[in-house]
Amino acid sequence: MTELLPSWIVLASALGSLAFLIATGPDKKPATLVNRLLMAALCFIGGFLLSAVYSRAAGETTEPMIVAILVMIGTAGSTAIFRTIEKKHQANNRDN
């Protein structure tokens, strides 16, 4: 079971990001859900980019658990950045 833990962490980060973005969405229309799915996928790619930077710097001796945790941190960070930008955009639209 412990050898599968990094895979479960990566899967949980992807599904957690998707669930968070759907829960914080303005409505549950199909277009909004597709937008949220695509944004969750892009945030997940952001997590992979963070882990890729570490893997490139560390070389061939990367620990799978560290890579999985970096994917999780990168995905959460990308999701937080997206939500911050989205809130600013919504506030600007309300003011106009």
FILO-724603 format. One record per atom (N, C-alpha, C, O): residue number from 1; residue in one letter; atom name; x, y, z. Coordinates in nm, 4 decimals, padded with zeros to 6 digits. Example, Ala and Ser with C-alpha at 12.3 -4.5 7.8 and 13.67 -1.06 7.14 Angstrom:
% FILO-724603
[r 1; "a"; "N"; [01.3190; -00.5690; 00.7800]]
[r 1; "a"; "CA"; [01.2300; -00.4500; 00.7800]]
[r 1; "a"; "C"; [01.3200; -00.3300; 00.7800]]
[r 1; "a"; "O"; [01.4236; -00.3319; 00.8465]]
[r 2; "s"; "N"; [01.2850; -00.2250; 00.7080]]
[r 2; "s"; "CA"; [01.3670; -00.1060; 00.7140]]
[r 2; "s"; "C"; [01.2900; 00.0030; 00.7870]]
[r 2; "s"; "O"; [01.3409; 00.1138; 00.8039]]
% end
This chain:
% FILO-724603
[r 1; "m"; "N"; [00.0820; -00.1199; 00.0000]]
[r 1; "m"; "CA"; [00.0000; 00.0000; 00.0000]]
[r 1; "m"; "C"; [00.0864; 00.1263; 00.0000]]
[r 1; "m"; "O"; [00.0511; 00.2257; -00.0635]]
[r 2; "t"; "N"; [00.1984; 00.1226; 00.0703]]
[r 2; "t"; "CA"; [00.2829; 00.2419; 00.0769]]
[r 2; "t"; "C"; [00.3438; 00.2766; -00.0578]]
[r 2; "t"; "O"; [00.3708; 00.3939; -00.0836]]
[r 3; "e"; "N"; [00.3662; 00.1794; -00.1439]]
[r 3; "e"; "CA"; [00.4224; 00.2118; -00.2748]]
[r 3; "e"; "C"; [00.3212; 00.2825; -00.3647]]
[r 3; "e"; "O"; [00.3597; 00.3465; -00.4625]]
[r 4; "l"; "N"; [00.1923; 00.2715; -00.3323]]
[r 4; "l"; "CA"; [00.0890; 00.3402; -00.4094]]
[r 4; "l"; "C"; [00.0533; 00.4772; -00.3534]]
[r 4; "l"; "O"; [-00.0226; 00.5512; -00.4159]]
[r 5; "l"; "N"; [00.1060; 00.5118; -00.2382]]
[r 5; "l"; "CA"; [00.0710; 00.6380; -00.1737]]
[r 5; "l"; "C"; [00.1013; 00.7605; -00.2604]]
[r 5; "l"; "O"; [00.0174; 00.8504; -00.2661]]
[r 6; "p"; "N"; [00.2165; 00.7694; -00.3281]]
[r 6; "p"; "CA"; [00.2387; 00.8858; -00.4153]]
[r 6; "p"; "C"; [00.1333; 00.8980; -00.5260]]
[r 6; "p"; "O"; [00.0923; 01.0088; -00.5606]]
[r 7; "s"; "N"; [00.0903; 00.7868; -00.5803]]
[r 7; "s"; "CA"; [-00.0141; 00.7908; -00.6843]]
[r 7; "s"; "C"; [-00.1459; 00.8408; -00.6282]]
[r 7; "s"; "O"; [-00.2162; 00.9180; -00.6934]]
[r 8; "w"; "N"; [-00.1794; 00.7975; -00.5087]]
[r 8; "w"; "CA"; [-00.3022; 00.8438; -00.4444]]
[r 8; "w"; "C"; [-00.2961; 00.9932; -00.4130]]
[r 8; "w"; "O"; [-00.3968; 01.0631; -00.4237]]
[r 9; "i"; "N"; [-00.1795; 01.0417; -00.3746]]
[r 9; "i"; "CA"; [-00.1637; 01.1847; -00.3458]]
[r 9; "i"; "C"; [-00.1834; 01.2665; -00.4729]]
[r 9; "i"; "O"; [-00.2512; 01.3692; -00.4704]]
[r 10; "v"; "N"; [-00.1257; 01.2224; -00.5823]]
[r 10; "v"; "CA"; [-00.1408; 01.2937; -00.7099]]
[r 10; "v"; "C"; [-00.2864; 01.2913; -00.7551]]
[r 10; "v"; "O"; [-00.3391; 01.3937; -00.7986]]
[r 11; "l"; "N"; [-00.3514; 01.1768; -00.7456]]
[r 11; "l"; "CA"; [-00.4920; 01.1670; -00.7838]]
[r 11; "l"; "C"; [-00.5790; 01.2559; -00.6948]]
[r 11; "l"; "O"; [-00.6695; 01.3231; -00.7443]]
[r 12; "a"; "N"; [-00.5526; 01.2566; -00.5656]]
[r 12; "a"; "CA"; [-00.6302; 01.3392; -00.4734]]
[r 12; "a"; "C"; [-00.6108; 01.4875; -00.5018]]
[r 12; "a"; "O"; [-00.7044; 01.5660; -00.4863]]
[r 13; "s"; "N"; [-00.4923; 01.5266; -00.5425]]
[r 13; "s"; "CA"; [-00.4701; 01.6680; -00.5733]]
[r 13; "s"; "C"; [-00.5496; 01.7102; -00.6968]]
[r 13; "s"; "O"; [-00.6035; 01.8208; -00.7008]]
[r 14; "a"; "N"; [-00.5573; 01.6238; -00.7965]]
[r 14; "a"; "CA"; [-00.6347; 01.6553; -00.9168]]
[r 14; "a"; "C"; [-00.7838; 01.6616; -00.8852]]
[r 14; "a"; "O"; [-00.8514; 01.7569; -00.9238]]
[r 15; "l"; "N"; [-00.8349; 01.5615; -00.8159]]
[r 15; "l"; "CA"; [-00.9779; 01.5584; -00.7831]]
[r 15; "l"; "C"; [-01.0155; 01.6657; -00.6827]]
[r 15; "l"; "O"; [-01.1250; 01.7216; -00.6891]]
[r 16; "g"; "N"; [-00.9249; 01.6947; -00.5897]]
[r 16; "g"; "CA"; [-00.9518; 01.7999; -00.4920]]
[r 16; "g"; "C"; [-00.9604; 01.9364; -00.5568]]
[r 16; "g"; "O"; [-01.0468; 02.0171; -00.5224]]
[r 17; "s"; "N"; [-00.8713; 01.9621; -00.6504]]
[r 17; "s"; "CA"; [-00.8752; 02.0888; -00.7232]]
[r 17; "s"; "C"; [-01.0048; 02.1018; -00.8024]]
[r 17; "s"; "O"; [-01.0680; 02.2074; -00.8018]]
[r 18; "l"; "N"; [-01.0437; 01.9957; -00.8695]]
[r 18; "l"; "CA"; [-01.1688; 01.9971; -00.9463]]
[r 18; "l"; "C"; [-01.2887; 02.0181; -00.8553]]
[r 18; "l"; "O"; [-01.3763; 02.0987; -00.8864]]
[r 19; "a"; "N"; [-01.2940; 01.9472; -00.7438]]
[r 19; "a"; "CA"; [-01.4068; 01.9614; -00.6510]]
[r 19; "a"; "C"; [-01.4130; 02.1030; -00.5938]]
[r 19; "a"; "O"; [-01.5214; 02.1600; -00.5809]]
[r 20; "f"; "N"; [-01.2978; 02.1597; -00.5598]]
[r 20; "f"; "CA"; [-01.2956; 02.2955; -00.5058]]
[r 20; "f"; "C"; [-01.3441; 02.3964; -00.6089]]
[r 20; "f"; "O"; [-01.4239; 02.4847; -00.5772]]
[r 21; "l"; "N"; [-01.2961; 02.3836; -00.7322]]
[r 21; "l"; "CA"; [-01.3364; 02.4790; -00.8352]]
[r 21; "l"; "C"; [-01.4841; 02.4666; -00.8698]]
[r 21; "l"; "O"; [-01.5495; 02.5676; -00.8960]]
[r 22; "i"; "N"; [-01.5373; 02.3466; -00.8706]]
[r 22; "i"; "CA"; [-01.6805; 02.3299; -00.8968]]
[r 22; "i"; "C"; [-01.7626; 02.3859; -00.7814]]
[r 22; "i"; "O"; [-01.8651; 02.4502; -00.8039]]
[r 23; "a"; "N"; [-01.7186; 02.3623; -00.6586]]
[r 23; "a"; "CA"; [-01.7920; 02.4109; -00.5419]]
[r 23; "a"; "C"; [-01.7935; 02.5632; -00.5342]]
[r 23; "a"; "O"; [-01.8907; 02.6216; -00.4862]]
[r 24; "t"; "N"; [-01.6878; 02.6278; -00.5806]]
[r 24; "t"; "CA"; [-01.6808; 02.7734; -00.5729]]
[r 24; "t"; "C"; [-01.7294; 02.8417; -00.7004]]
[r 24; "t"; "O"; [-01.7207; 02.9640; -00.7120]]
[r 25; "g"; "N"; [-01.7796; 02.7656; -00.7944]]
[r 25; "g"; "CA"; [-01.8276; 02.8222; -00.9199]]
[r 25; "g"; "C"; [-01.9548; 02.9032; -00.9010]]
[r 25; "g"; "O"; [-02.0286; 02.8829; -00.8046]]
[r 26; "p"; "N"; [-01.9802; 02.9955; -00.9940]]
[r 26; "p"; "CA"; [-02.0982; 03.0808; -00.9806]]
[r 26; "p"; "C"; [-02.2298; 03.0066; -01.0012]]
[r 26; "p"; "O"; [-02.3318; 03.0449; -00.9440]]
[r 27; "d"; "N"; [-02.2288; 02.9019; -01.0814]]
[r 27; "d"; "CA"; [-02.3497; 02.8226; -01.1053]]
[r 27; "d"; "C"; [-02.3094; 02.6828; -01.1505]]
[r 27; "d"; "O"; [-02.1908; 02.6506; -01.1584]]
[r 28; "k"; "N"; [-02.4073; 02.6018; -01.1795]]
[r 28; "k"; "CA"; [-02.3794; 02.4629; -01.2200]]
[r 28; "k"; "C"; [-02.4221; 02.4373; -01.3643]]
[r 28; "k"; "O"; [-02.4620; 02.3259; -01.3983]]
[r 29; "k"; "N"; [-02.4140; 02.5386; -01.4484]]
[r 29; "k"; "CA"; [-02.4467; 02.5222; -01.5899]]
[r 29; "k"; "C"; [-02.3376; 02.4389; -01.6568]]
[r 29; "k"; "O"; [-02.2235; 02.4387; -01.6107]]
[r 30; "p"; "N"; [-02.3710; 02.3680; -01.7654]]
[r 30; "p"; "CA"; [-02.2708; 02.2849; -01.8329]]
[r 30; "p"; "C"; [-02.1470; 02.3625; -01.8792]]
[r 30; "p"; "O"; [-02.0352; 02.3119; -01.8691]]
[r 31; "a"; "N"; [-02.1657; 02.4832; -01.9291]]
[r 31; "a"; "CA"; [-02.0510; 02.5621; -01.9747]]
[r 31; "a"; "C"; [-01.9582; 02.5961; -01.8586]]
[r 31; "a"; "O"; [-01.8360; 02.5945; -01.8736]]
[r 32; "t"; "N"; [-02.0162; 02.6267; -01.7435]]
[r 32; "t"; "CA"; [-01.9353; 02.6580; -01.6263]]
[r 32; "t"; "C"; [-01.8608; 02.5345; -01.5784]]
[r 32; "t"; "O"; [-01.7444; 02.5435; -01.5395]]
[r 33; "l"; "N"; [-01.9270; 02.4192; -01.5809]]
[r 33; "l"; "CA"; [-01.8626; 02.2953; -01.5376]]
[r 33; "l"; "C"; [-01.7461; 02.2582; -01.6296]]
[r 33; "l"; "O"; [-01.6418; 02.2130; -01.5823]]
[r 34; "v"; "N"; [-01.7631; 02.2770; -01.7594]]
[r 34; "v"; "CA"; [-01.6544; 02.2482; -01.8534]]
[r 34; "v"; "C"; [-01.5391; 02.3451; -01.8302]]
[r 34; "v"; "O"; [-01.4226; 02.3054; -01.8328]]
[r 35; "n"; "N"; [-01.5719; 02.4725; -01.8076]]
[r 35; "n"; "CA"; [-01.4679; 02.5717; -01.7771]]
[r 35; "n"; "C"; [-01.3915; 02.5317; -01.6519]]
[r 35; "n"; "O"; [-01.2687; 02.5393; -01.6492]]
[r 36; "r"; "N"; [-01.4623; 02.4896; -01.5490]]
[r 36; "r"; "CA"; [-01.3978; 02.4486; -01.4243]]
[r 36; "r"; "C"; [-01.3127; 02.3237; -01.4433]]
[r 36; "r"; "O"; [-01.2060; 02.3118; -01.3831]]
[r 37; "l"; "N"; [-01.3583; 02.2315; -01.5255]]
[r 37; "l"; "CA"; [-01.2808; 02.1109; -01.5546]]
[r 37; "l"; "C"; [-01.1504; 02.1463; -01.6254]]
[r 37; "l"; "O"; [-01.0446; 02.0931; -01.5919]]
[r 38; "l"; "N"; [-01.1584; 02.2358; -01.7227]]
[r 38; "l"; "CA"; [-01.0375; 02.2775; -01.7945]]
[r 38; "l"; "C"; [-00.9416; 02.3541; -01.7027]]
[r 38; "l"; "O"; [-00.8202; 02.3354; -01.7106]]
[r 39; "m"; "N"; [-00.9951; 02.4390; -01.6169]]
[r 39; "m"; "CA"; [-00.9094; 02.5143; -01.5255]]
[r 39; "m"; "C"; [-00.8445; 02.4205; -01.4237]]
[r 39; "m"; "O"; [-00.7287; 02.4404; -01.3871]]
[r 40; "a"; "N"; [-00.9169; 02.3192; -01.3776]]
[r 40; "a"; "CA"; [-00.8574; 02.2215; -01.2860]]
[r 40; "a"; "C"; [-00.7456; 02.1449; -01.3556]]
[r 40; "a"; "O"; [-00.6429; 02.1155; -01.2945]]
[r 41; "a"; "N"; [-00.7653; 02.1123; -01.4844]]
[r 41; "a"; "CA"; [-00.6598; 02.0432; -01.5597]]
[r 41; "a"; "C"; [-00.5366; 02.1323; -01.5747]]
[r 41; "a"; "O"; [-00.4238; 02.0843; -01.5636]]
[r 42; "l"; "N"; [-00.5573; 02.2610; -01.5997]]
[r 42; "l"; "CA"; [-00.4434; 02.3521; -01.6119]]
[r 42; "l"; "C"; [-00.3722; 02.3709; -01.4784]]
[r 42; "l"; "O"; [-00.2496; 02.3812; -01.4741]]
[r 43; "c"; "N"; [-00.4483; 02.3755; -01.3700]]
[r 43; "c"; "CA"; [-00.3867; 02.3847; -01.2374]]
[r 43; "c"; "C"; [-00.3070; 02.2583; -01.2067]]
[r 43; "c"; "O"; [-00.2007; 02.2649; -01.1450]]
[r 44; "f"; "N"; [-00.3579; 02.1448; -01.2492]]
[r 44; "f"; "CA"; [-00.2877; 02.0179; -01.2311]]
[r 44; "f"; "C"; [-00.1571; 02.0168; -01.3095]]
[r 44; "f"; "O"; [-00.0560; 01.9655; -01.2615]]
[r 45; "i"; "N"; [-00.1590; 02.0728; -01.4292]]
[r 45; "i"; "CA"; [-00.0367; 02.0844; -01.5078]]
[r 45; "i"; "C"; [00.0627; 02.1754; -01.4368]]
[r 45; "i"; "O"; [00.1835; 02.1519; -01.4418]]
[r 46; "g"; "N"; [00.0118; 02.2797; -01.3703]]
[r 46; "g"; "CA"; [00.0993; 02.3651; -01.2907]]
[r 46; "g"; "C"; [00.1697; 02.2867; -01.1807]]
[r 46; "g"; "O"; [00.2868; 02.3108; -01.1516]]
[r 47; "g"; "N"; [00.0980; 02.1931; -01.1201]]
[r 47; "g"; "CA"; [00.1600; 02.1067; -01.0200]]
[r 47; "g"; "C"; [00.2670; 02.0186; -01.0793]]
[r 47; "g"; "O"; [00.3716; 01.9974; -01.0179]]
[r 48; "f"; "N"; [00.2421; 01.9670; -01.1977]]
[r 48; "f"; "CA"; [00.3428; 01.8854; -01.2651]]
[r 48; "f"; "C"; [00.4658; 01.9675; -01.3029]]
[r 48; "f"; "O"; [00.5783; 01.9175; -01.2997]]
[r 49; "l"; "N"; [00.4436; 02.0931; -01.3386]]
[r 49; "l"; "CA"; [00.5581; 02.1782; -01.3725]]
[r 49; "l"; "C"; [00.6483; 02.2002; -01.2518]]
[r 49; "l"; "O"; [00.7707; 02.1989; -01.2645]]
[r 50; "l"; "N"; [00.5883; 02.2202; -01.1348]]
[r 50; "l"; "CA"; [00.6685; 02.2378; -01.0145]]
[r 50; "l"; "C"; [00.7504; 02.1123; -00.9844]]
[r 50; "l"; "O"; [00.8687; 02.1213; -00.9515]]
[r 51; "s"; "N"; [00.6883; 01.9974; -00.9956]]
[r 51; "s"; "CA"; [00.7617; 01.8737; -00.9687]]
[r 51; "s"; "C"; [00.8661; 01.8463; -01.0771]]
[r 51; "s"; "O"; [00.9696; 01.7858; -01.0491]]
[r 52; "a"; "N"; [00.8403; 01.8899; -01.1995]]
[r 52; "a"; "CA"; [00.9377; 01.8718; -01.3073]]
[r 52; "a"; "C"; [01.0633; 01.9549; -01.2829]]
[r 52; "a"; "O"; [01.1747; 01.9120; -01.3132]]
[r 53; "v"; "N"; [01.0437; 02.0745; -01.2278]]
[r 53; "v"; "CA"; [01.1594; 02.1584; -01.1957]]
[r 53; "v"; "C"; [01.2466; 02.0888; -01.0918]]
[r 53; "v"; "O"; [01.3690; 02.0846; -01.1044]]
[r 54; "y"; "N"; [01.1816; 02.0341; -00.9887]]
[r 54; "y"; "CA"; [01.2569; 01.9617; -00.8861]]
[r 54; "y"; "C"; [01.3259; 01.8390; -00.9454]]
[r 54; "y"; "O"; [01.4435; 01.8150; -00.9182]]
[r 55; "s"; "N"; [01.2539; 01.7615; -01.0257]]
[r 55; "s"; "CA"; [01.3113; 01.6399; -01.0835]]
[r 55; "s"; "C"; [01.4285; 01.6711; -01.1746]]
[r 55; "s"; "O"; [01.5264; 01.5966; -01.1796]]
[r 56; "r"; "N"; [01.4180; 01.7802; -01.2453]]
[r 56; "r"; "CA"; [01.5281; 01.8203; -01.3352]]
[r 56; "r"; "C"; [01.6513; 01.8600; -01.2538]]
[r 56; "r"; "O"; [01.7642; 01.8273; -01.2904]]
[r 57; "a"; "N"; [01.6282; 01.9307; -01.1432]]
[r 57; "a"; "CA"; [01.7400; 01.9756; -01.0605]]
[r 57; "a"; "C"; [01.8018; 01.8603; -00.9814]]
[r 57; "a"; "O"; [01.9236; 01.8557; -00.9638]]
[r 58; "a"; "N"; [01.7193; 01.7676; -00.9339]]
[r 58; "a"; "CA"; [01.7689; 01.6582; -00.8505]]
[r 58; "a"; "C"; [01.8309; 01.5461; -00.9327]]
[r 58; "a"; "O"; [01.9122; 01.4696; -00.8809]]
[r 59; "g"; "N"; [01.7950; 01.5352; -01.0568]]
[r 59; "g"; "CA"; [01.8502; 01.4292; -01.1407]]
[r 59; "g"; "C"; [01.7713; 01.3008; -01.1277]]
[r 59; "g"; "O"; [01.6499; 01.3029; -01.1072]]
[r 60; "e"; "N"; [01.8407; 01.1888; -01.1398]]
[r 60; "e"; "CA"; [01.7740; 01.0590; -01.1409]]
[r 60; "e"; "C"; [01.7414; 01.0054; -01.0023]]
[r 60; "e"; "O"; [01.6768; 00.9012; -00.9912]]
[r 61; "t"; "N"; [01.7834; 01.0722; -00.8984]]
[r 61; "t"; "CA"; [01.7628; 01.0203; -00.7630]]
[r 61; "t"; "C"; [01.6409; 01.0830; -00.6956]]
[r 61; "t"; "O"; [01.6445; 01.1110; -00.5758]]
[r 62; "t"; "N"; [01.5339; 01.1052; -00.7703]]
[r 62; "t"; "CA"; [01.4153; 01.1677; -00.7118]]
[r 62; "t"; "C"; [01.3328; 01.0647; -00.6358]]
[r 62; "t"; "O"; [01.3147; 00.9517; -00.6810]]
[r 63; "e"; "N"; [01.2848; 01.1047; -00.5229]]
[r 63; "e"; "CA"; [01.1975; 01.0219; -00.4393]]
[r 63; "e"; "C"; [01.0528; 01.0423; -00.4848]]
[r 63; "e"; "O"; [01.0082; 01.1566; -00.4938]]
[r 64; "p"; "N"; [00.9780; 00.9352; -00.5138]]
[r 64; "p"; "CA"; [00.8409; 00.9503; -00.5625]]
[r 64; "p"; "C"; [00.7496; 01.0275; -00.4664]]
[r 64; "p"; "O"; [00.6607; 01.1000; -00.5109]]
[r 65; "m"; "N"; [00.7705; 01.0127; -00.3368]]
[r 65; "m"; "CA"; [00.6860; 01.0825; -00.2404]]
[r 65; "m"; "C"; [00.7087; 01.2342; -00.2482]]
[r 65; "m"; "O"; [00.6133; 01.3114; -00.2384]]
[r 66; "i"; "N"; [00.8314; 01.2760; -00.2655]]
[r 66; "i"; "CA"; [00.8611; 01.4185; -00.2774]]
[r 66; "i"; "C"; [00.7986; 01.4745; -00.4044]]
[r 66; "i"; "O"; [00.7419; 01.5838; -00.4030]]
[r 67; "v"; "N"; [00.8087; 01.4008; -00.5132]]
[r 67; "v"; "CA"; [00.7490; 01.4448; -00.6392]]
[r 67; "v"; "C"; [00.5980; 01.4568; -00.6249]]
[r 67; "v"; "O"; [00.5397; 01.5540; -00.6729]]
[r 68; "a"; "N"; [00.5332; 01.3608; -00.5602]]
[r 68; "a"; "CA"; [00.3884; 01.3644; -00.5417]]
[r 68; "a"; "C"; [00.3472; 01.4830; -00.4549]]
[r 68; "a"; "O"; [00.2477; 01.5495; -00.4838]]
[r 69; "i"; "N"; [00.4224; 01.5093; -00.3502]]
[r 69; "i"; "CA"; [00.3897; 01.6227; -00.2631]]
[r 69; "i"; "C"; [00.4088; 01.7546; -00.3378]]
[r 69; "i"; "O"; [00.3313; 01.8484; -00.3190]]
[r 70; "l"; "N"; [00.5114; 01.7620; -00.4223]]
[r 70; "l"; "CA"; [00.5303; 01.8830; -00.5023]]
[r 70; "l"; "C"; [00.4186; 01.9018; -00.6042]]
[r 70; "l"; "O"; [00.3787; 02.0150; -00.6316]]
[r 71; "v"; "N"; [00.3674; 01.7924; -00.6608]]
[r 71; "v"; "CA"; [00.2509; 01.8027; -00.7500]]
[r 71; "v"; "C"; [00.1324; 01.8577; -00.6723]]
[r 71; "v"; "O"; [00.0605; 01.9447; -00.7214]]
[r 72; "m"; "N"; [00.1118; 01.8071; -00.5513]]
[r 72; "m"; "CA"; [00.0004; 01.8533; -00.4683]]
[r 72; "m"; "C"; [00.0156; 02.0021; -00.4340]]
[r 72; "m"; "O"; [-00.0809; 02.0779; -00.4438]]
[r 73; "i"; "N"; [00.1345; 02.0433; -00.3946]]
[r 73; "i"; "CA"; [00.1587; 02.1835; -00.3592]]
[r 73; "i"; "C"; [00.1424; 02.2736; -00.4818]]
[r 73; "i"; "O"; [00.0818; 02.3804; -00.4728]]
[r 74; "g"; "N"; [00.1955; 02.2313; -00.5942]]
[r 74; "g"; "CA"; [00.1820; 02.3099; -00.7166]]
[r 74; "g"; "C"; [00.0387; 02.3216; -00.7640]]
[r 74; "g"; "O"; [-00.0029; 02.4276; -00.8108]]
[r 75; "t"; "N"; [-00.0371; 02.2138; -00.7525]]
[r 75; "t"; "CA"; [-00.1781; 02.2172; -00.7915]]
[r 75; "t"; "C"; [-00.2566; 02.3092; -00.6990]]
[r 75; "t"; "O"; [-00.3381; 02.3889; -00.7454]]
[r 76; "a"; "N"; [-00.2331; 02.2990; -00.5699]]
[r 76; "a"; "CA"; [-00.3024; 02.3859; -00.4741]]
[r 76; "a"; "C"; [-00.2638; 02.5323; -00.4958]]
[r 76; "a"; "O"; [-00.3489; 02.6209; -00.4895]]
[r 77; "g"; "N"; [-00.1368; 02.5569; -00.5209]]
[r 77; "g"; "CA"; [-00.0932; 02.6935; -00.5470]]
[r 77; "g"; "C"; [-00.1528; 02.7508; -00.6741]]
[r 77; "g"; "O"; [-00.1950; 02.8664; -00.6762]]
[r 78; "s"; "N"; [-00.1567; 02.6720; -00.7792]]
[r 78; "s"; "CA"; [-00.2158; 02.7169; -00.9052]]
[r 78; "s"; "C"; [-00.3650; 02.7439; -00.8896]]
[r 78; "s"; "O"; [-00.4174; 02.8404; -00.9451]]
[r 79; "t"; "N"; [-00.4325; 02.6587; -00.8142]]
[r 79; "t"; "CA"; [-00.5748; 02.6785; -00.7893]]
[r 79; "t"; "C"; [-00.5980; 02.8056; -00.7094]]
[r 79; "t"; "O"; [-00.6905; 02.8813; -00.7390]]
[r 80; "a"; "N"; [-00.5157; 02.8299; -00.6091]]
[r 80; "a"; "CA"; [-00.5295; 02.9518; -00.5290]]
[r 80; "a"; "C"; [-00.5045; 03.0765; -00.6132]]
[r 80; "a"; "O"; [-00.5755; 03.1761; -00.5993]]
[r 81; "i"; "N"; [-00.4048; 03.0716; -00.6996]]
[r 81; "i"; "CA"; [-00.3767; 03.1851; -00.7874]]
[r 81; "i"; "C"; [-00.4949; 03.2092; -00.8814]]
[r 81; "i"; "O"; [-00.5349; 03.3236; -00.9029]]
[r 82; "f"; "N"; [-00.5501; 03.1024; -00.9371]]
[r 82; "f"; "CA"; [-00.6655; 03.1169; -01.0258]]
[r 82; "f"; "C"; [-00.7836; 03.1797; -00.9534]]
[r 82; "f"; "O"; [-00.8490; 03.2692; -01.0070]]
[r 83; "r"; "N"; [-00.8113; 03.1332; -00.8312]]
[r 83; "r"; "CA"; [-00.9237; 03.1883; -00.7549]]
[r 83; "r"; "C"; [-00.9020; 03.3354; -00.7211]]
[r 83; "r"; "O"; [-00.9968; 03.4139; -00.7232]]
[r 84; "t"; "N"; [-00.7789; 03.3734; -00.6901]]
[r 84; "t"; "CA"; [-00.7486; 03.5139; -00.6598]]
[r 84; "t"; "C"; [-00.7722; 03.6014; -00.7825]]
[r 84; "t"; "O"; [-00.8334; 03.7078; -00.7727]]
[r 85; "i"; "N"; [-00.7241; 03.5568; -00.8966]]
[r 85; "i"; "CA"; [-00.7442; 03.6326; -01.0198]]
[r 85; "i"; "C"; [-00.8929; 03.6391; -01.0544]]
[r 85; "i"; "O"; [-00.9424; 03.7431; -01.0978]]
[r 86; "e"; "N"; [-00.9633; 03.5289; -01.0352]]
[r 86; "e"; "CA"; [-01.1059; 03.5257; -01.0657]]
[r 86; "e"; "C"; [-01.1844; 03.6212; -00.9756]]
[r 86; "e"; "O"; [-01.2749; 03.6899; -01.0229]]
[r 87; "k"; "N"; [-01.1512; 03.6263; -00.8473]]
[r 87; "k"; "CA"; [-01.2196; 03.7183; -00.7555]]
[r 87; "k"; "C"; [-01.1941; 03.8633; -00.7944]]
[r 87; "k"; "O"; [-01.2861; 03.9451; -00.7904]]
[r 88; "k"; "N"; [-01.0707; 03.8966; -00.8319]]
[r 88; "k"; "CA"; [-01.0404; 04.0331; -00.8754]]
[r 88; "k"; "C"; [-01.1170; 04.0680; -01.0019]]
[r 88; "k"; "O"; [-01.1668; 04.1797; -01.0158]]
[r 89; "h"; "N"; [-01.1265; 03.9738; -01.0932]]
[r 89; "h"; "CA"; [-01.1989; 03.9955; -01.2175]]
[r 89; "h"; "C"; [-01.3478; 04.0180; -01.1898]]
[r 89; "h"; "O"; [-01.4094; 04.1062; -01.2496]]
[r 90; "q"; "N"; [-01.4056; 03.9381; -01.0991]]
[r 90; "q"; "CA"; [-01.5466; 03.9550; -01.0635]]
[r 90; "q"; "C"; [-01.5708; 04.0886; -00.9944]]
[r 90; "q"; "O"; [-01.6730; 04.1529; -01.0185]]
[r 91; "a"; "N"; [-01.4781; 04.1313; -00.9088]]
[r 91; "a"; "CA"; [-01.4920; 04.2604; -00.8418]]
[r 91; "a"; "C"; [-01.4837; 04.3747; -00.9417]]
[r 91; "a"; "O"; [-01.5576; 04.4724; -00.9294]]
[r 92; "n"; "N"; [-01.3959; 04.3646; -01.0395]]
[r 92; "n"; "CA"; [-01.3848; 04.4682; -01.1418]]
[r 92; "n"; "C"; [-01.5100; 04.4742; -01.2277]]
[r 92; "n"; "O"; [-01.5524; 04.5826; -01.2678]]
[r 93; "n"; "N"; [-01.5699; 04.3588; -01.2566]]
[r 93; "n"; "CA"; [-01.6924; 04.3576; -01.3369]]
[r 93; "n"; "C"; [-01.8096; 04.4159; -01.2610]]
[r 93; "n"; "O"; [-01.8969; 04.4782; -01.3215]]
[r 94; "r"; "N"; [-01.8140; 04.3974; -01.1294]]
[r 94; "r"; "CA"; [-01.9218; 04.4545; -01.0482]]
[r 94; "r"; "C"; [-01.9106; 04.6071; -01.0417]]
[r 94; "r"; "O"; [-02.0118; 04.6770; -01.0380]]
[r 95; "d"; "N"; [-01.7873; 04.6583; -01.0405]]
[r 95; "d"; "CA"; [-01.7668; 04.8014; -01.0300]]
[r 95; "d"; "C"; [-01.8040; 04.8743; -01.1592]]
[r 95; "d"; "O"; [-01.8452; 04.9902; -01.1556]]
[r 96; "n"; "N"; [-01.7894; 04.8066; -01.2726]]
[r 96; "n"; "CA"; [-01.8185; 04.8715; -01.4026]]
[r 96; "n"; "C"; [-01.9607; 04.8673; -01.4355]]
[r 96; "n"; "O"; [-02.0012; 04.9171; -01.5405]]
% end
